[in-house]
């Protein structure tokens, strides 16, 4: 056989080559521009759908959060007002009891008792100061000395 002479492939060999070529094309082919464009369009649609769903979900969460915050604020205001009312009532009760007690104490003291107390003299004892005789000195007690004796 001469090298220059080419041997024609058989039908079985050609069939086998076509099969290998089809297998190579399906496994090793490079995507075309249309394939990439279609893939990117599909990815964009998915991303837009995800963005829309996320926006919808976050809007719902935001609305729920605002509602919860408003309810919490309203409850705090209500509790604060209730506390304020309770404090006001407590202060009013303290004032009322104080005024009743003062009224009772004032009622205990009659004008005769006051007149009698004004006629009494209160004696106090203190050490003599320089220049005073050591003898007993009688004088009117000062208001501070009267309070210190706790007679009234």
C-alpha positions in Angstrom: 0.0 0.0 0.0 1.2 3.3 -0.9 1.1 6.2 1.5 -0.2 8.5 -1.0 -3.2 6.3 -1.5 -5.9 7.2 0.9 -8.0 4.5 2.4 -11.7 5.4 2.3 -13.3 5.0 5.8 -16.0 2.5 6.1 -19.6 3.3 6.9 -19.2 1.9 10.5 -16.2 4.2 11.0 -18.1 7.2 9.8 -21.0 6.4 12.0 -18.7 6.1 15.0 -17.1 9.4 14.1 -20.4 11.2 13.9 -21.5 9.7 17.2 -18.3 10.9 18.9 -18.7 14.3 17.3 -22.3 14.6 18.5 -21.2 13.6 22.0 -18.4 16.2 21.9 -20.8 18.9 20.8 -23.3 18.2 23.6 -20.6 18.0 26.3 -18.1 20.5 25.2 -20.0 23.2 23.4 -19.6 26.8 24.3 -22.9 28.8 24.9 -23.9 31.2 22.2 -24.8 34.9 22.8 -28.5 34.0 22.6 -28.0 31.4 25.3 -26.2 33.9 27.6 -28.9 36.6 26.9 -31.7 34.2 27.7 -30.0 33.0 30.9 -29.4 36.6 32.0 -33.0 37.5 31.3 -34.2 34.6 33.4 -31.8 35.6 36.2 -33.1 39.2 36.0 -36.7 38.0 36.2 -35.9 35.9 39.3 -34.1 38.8 40.9 -37.0 41.2 40.2 -39.5 38.7 41.6 -37.3 38.3 44.7 -37.0 42.1 45.1 -40.7 42.5 44.7 -41.4 39.7 47.3 -38.8 41.1 49.7 -40.2 44.7 49.4 -43.7 43.3 50.0 -42.6 41.3 53.0 -40.5 44.2 54.5 -43.5 46.6 54.0 -45.7 44.2 55.9 -43.1 43.9 58.7 -42.7 47.7 58.8 -46.5 48.1 59.1 -46.7 45.5 61.8 -43.8 47.2 63.7 -45.4 50.6 63.4 -48.7 49.2 64.7 -46.9 47.5 67.6 -45.0 50.7 68.4 -48.2 52.8 68.4 -49.9 50.2 70.6 -47.0 50.2 73.0 -46.9 54.0 73.1 -50.6 54.2 73.7 -50.3 51.7 76.5 -47.4 53.6 78.1 -49.4 56.9 77.9 -52.4 55.1 79.5 -50.2 53.7 82.3 -48.5 57.0 82.9 -51.8 58.8 83.1 -53.1 56.1 85.5 -49.9 56.5 87.6 -50.3 60.3 87.5 -53.9 60.0 88.7 -52.9 57.6 91.5 -50.2 60.0 92.6 -52.6 62.9 92.6 -55.1 60.9 94.6 -52.4 59.9 97.1 -51.2 63.5 97.5 -54.9 64.7 97.9 -55.4 61.9 100.5 -52.3 63.0 102.4 -53.4 66.7 102.3 -56.9 65.7 103.5 -55.5 63.7 106.4 -53.0 66.4 107.3 -55.7 69.0 107.3 -58.0 66.8 109.4 -55.1 66.2 111.9 -54.3 69.9 112.1 -58.1 70.6 112.6 -58.1 68.1 115.4 -55.1 69.7 117.1 -56.6 73.2 116.6 -59.9 72.0 118.1 -58.0 70.6 121.2 -56.7 74.0 122.0 -59.4 76.4 123.1 -59.2 80.1 123.5 -59.2 79.7 127.3 -56.1 77.4 127.1 -54.4 79.9 124.9 -55.2 82.8 127.3 -54.0 80.7 130.3 -50.8 79.8 128.6 -50.1 83.4 127.7 -50.3 84.4 131.4 -47.8 81.8 132.6 -44.2 82.6 132.8 -41.7 80.1 131.7 -38.5 79.8 133.8 -35.3 78.4 132.3 -32.0 77.9 133.9 -28.7 78.8 132.2 -25.2 79.5 133.3 -24.4 83.1 134.1 -22.5 85.1 131.5 -19.6 87.4 132.2 -20.6 90.6 133.9 -23.8 89.1 135.4 -24.2 88.5 139.1 -24.2 84.9 140.2 -27.5 85.6 141.9 -30.6 84.3 140.3 -31.8 86.5 137.4 -35.4 86.4 136.5 -36.4 87.5 133.1 -39.0 86.7 130.3 -38.0 83.6 128.3 -37.2 84.1 124.7 -39.3 82.3 122.0 -36.4 80.0 121.3 -36.1 79.0 124.9 -39.9 78.5 125.1 -39.7 76.1 122.1 -36.8 74.3 123.7 -38.8 73.5 126.8 -41.5 71.8 124.6 -44.3 73.0 126.8 -46.3 74.1 123.8 
